[in-house]
Amino acid sequence: MGSASPIDSLVLGMAVDRFAVYSSLALIFGVGAFTTVLAPARVACEIARRLRPFVDVAVTVFLVGTLLWLPLEAGQINGAWDGAFQPDTLQTLLSATTSGTLWLERTAVCLLLVAVRFALPGRPGRQMVFLLSAGSLVSLVFVGHAAMGDGWLGDLHEANDAVHILAASGWIGCLIALVPCMDMLDDPDLRGQACATLIRFSTVGHVAVALVLLTGVVNTYLVLGRWPFHLASLYQVLLLGKVALAFGMVALALMNRYAVVPRLRARGAAAIADLRRLTIAELGLAAGVLALVSLFGLLDPL
């Protein structure tokens, strides 16, 4: 690599691109899970309608971020921004490296997702996009630290990382769909189904949070072999920041579930407003988590 420091401009550019891909995929996958698995048909259709502009933007961001991924890797190899589109480097990456092959496969899935999103309307299209986004998320395992291991331990690391990515993305993306679902609590025609969806999300959310925490601990030990307390390592400092934000998300989720939701019947609109504010705050912390992951995933763990 030609980078002079762990956070030079090329690394930051790659981190921004990774953030764009991670966050857009989390939205696509989570909204897909909410509208194809958790919500009844009427609620799912209404949520899909309200969030359609956001999902369309996310699909576009995912496409652009995926296309830029390989040129940014080429720029890092050449040590300069003007090397990002150097034909020789791009050709070498595509023909002689695993990362180039993986990029071609991820790009093919990305293009298929885009085509399905804009060509196949309704529930079948949502189901296909949901499955393709799940595959795209799993493919990210092979461009991270989990791909550096060998043998059965490397396979375990990749499988654990795949569960971590899917659980975290589902949790974050479902929070986005939760906001319009909460708005339906004010609609007498949709209130019953919206309440049932919130209860279902709460149950599944407990499982997702538990998986995120468990697989996160396992990932830390597989990468570092210990807790990340070596503060001279930028990777470990950022990892600790991610852990702090993740526990903040858990605290907000617990407040929502056990302090606010039980008061919905008694406090009505006021409780719904509290639920919405805490959910939005949780999404803010989630954005911070994704930003940190996008950056420290490019750094030397030790």
Secondary structure, DSSP 8 states (H G I E B T S, - for coil): ---SSTT-HHHHHHHHHHHHHHHHHHHHHHHHHIIIIIS-HHHHHHHHHHHHHHHHHHHHHHHHHHHHHHHHHHHHHHTSGGGTT-HHHHHHHHHH-HHHHHHHHHHHHHHHHHHHHHHS-HHHHHHHHHHHHHHHHHHGGGGSGGGG--HHHHHHHHHHHHHHHHHHHHHHHHHHHHHHHHHGGG-TTTHHHHHHHHHHHHHHHHHHHHHHHHHHHHHHHHHHSS-S--TT-HHHHHHHHHHHHHHHHHHHHHHIIIIIGGGHHHHTHHHHHHHHHHHHHHHHHHHHHHHHHHHHTTS---
